[in-house]
Amino acid sequence: MSERTPKDGSLHVERGEQGTRNGRLVDL
């Protein structure tokens, strides 16, 4: 699916929203 998948396995990038996962910023 998405290459920007966090270590905890949450697909927040798929939804196109930005948020912090495990202290890292996940955004498109």
Secondary structure, DSSP 4 states (H G I P E B T S, - for coil): --S---TT----TTTT--EEETTEEE--
